[in-house]
Structure formats: C-alpha cells, structure tokens
Amino acid sequence: MKRTSEREMALQIVRLLRQTPAHRATVAEIIHLLPRWATLTRGDLQMSPSRPGERRFHQVVRNIGAHDSGSKYGLYYHGGGVFRLNQRPAKHVAVTLAAIAQASRQARRVVQ
C-alpha cells in the first residue's frame, strides 16, 4: 500500500507548525494533529510491523527527527522531542511553501 515519503511528511509538518503560535510542537502533538492537517494514505494509517502500538506515519515522524531529514525544509528537531521551524531566508521559505503545495496536491490525487 502506498505511503507518504519522509520528504512529503516533513513538508506537512512544516505546514502544521506554521499554524501553531510558537511554530513548535512536540512529536506527540504532531502525531496527534497531523491526521487533521495532512492527507494520510491508508498505508500511513496501518499499524507498524516493527513498532507495536504505532501507526506507520508515527514512525516516519520520529524518523524525520532522528535522521534530521527535515532540516532542508526548515525544520529543527532538538532534545525533548520538539520540532520547531528554523529562521530561514525568504527565498528558502518560498521554495518550501511551493513544495508543500505540490505535496498536498499529490496527496489528494493518491486518496481520490
């Protein structure tokens, strides 16, 4: 079953954090809020075979922090399981927002 890539998930986390007052959230908050902000696939919502009690998208969110794969999209992950947005130049933010819009369009096509 199709699943959302780490790249696309990182972009969805950026989108979510842009809506929070402090532009930061814990991993637990992101896992709780992400299904309301992003279009997750059936594969994302399946239970993880390697992490009992977690859905596959939970693992992807945690991997983004552990692998630092969100940093190129303006995400910063620091101790205590907290993601926050980096202060980036306007050009980088514009590129990130364009990538978010594209990922959202692709996710909608997958679900339909």
Secondary structure, DSSP 4 states (H G I P E B T S, - for coil): -----HHHHHHHHHHHHHTSTTSEEEHHHHHHHHHHHS---HHHHSBPSSSTT-BHHHHHHHHHHHHTTTGGGTEEEETTTEEEE----HHHHHHHHHHHHHHHHHHHHHH-
